[in-house]
């Protein structure tokens, strides 16, 4: 990534759109610590909005369960 500008995604709504989730779902993931941590916060009209690098969100979205190409989780052995 050296020499390349890092695209930033500002705010929960933009991040949710980037990873194709509803804003409420994304905010829940952020609150529960299931989403990547923002790399900084930006003051926009008096509000401290979280800011993520786009490549971090893209990698996170690609690693989520149900994403094509991602290996399936191993099933727990069932007792017989």
N, C-alpha and C positions, 0 to 999 in steps of 0.2 A: 504494500500500500504506500510505500515511500514515493513521494513526488505527486501523489494523487490527492485531490481535494476529497475530504471525507464528507459525504452527504449527511446532513443532520435531519432528524425528524423531531419536530417540536410539538409537544402536547400529547395527551392521551388519545384524543380523537384521531389525530394523524397517525399515531403508532398503531392504533386498532385497525385503521384502514389498511396500513402497510402489511399487517399480518393476517388480514381478512377475518377479523373478529368484530363483534359488536362492542361499542365503547364500554358498556357496563361490564362485559366479560373481561375485557382488557384491564379495566380498573381493578376488578376483583383479583386478577392474576398478579397485578403489581402490588396490591395491598397484602396478599398472602405470600409474596416472595416467589411466586411461580414464574414470573416474567423477569427478563434481564433488568438489572439495576440501571437507571439512567446515568450517563457519564457526567451530567451536570444539570443545573436548573437555570432557567433564563427568566428574567423579570419581564413580563409582558402585561402592560396595563395594570400594574400592581399585583399581579399573580405570579408566583414562582412555578413556571411550567417545567415539567421534566423534559430533558433532551436526550435522545438516543442517537447513536450512529446507525445509519440505515443498514450497513452490513451486519451489525449485531442482531438487529431485528430479523433480517433475512435468514441468518444462520439459525436463530432460535425457532423461527416458523418452520424451517426445513426439518428440524429435529423433533417436531411434535408428533405424537402418535397419530396414525391415520394418514400421514403424508406419504404419497407414493414414493417408493425408493428407499424409505427408511426401514431398517430391519424390524421385524416384529419382536415383541417381548416374548421371552420364553414362558410357556405356561407352567404353572406349578403342578407338580405331580399330584394326581388325585389318589386318595386312599381307596382301596378296593374292598 
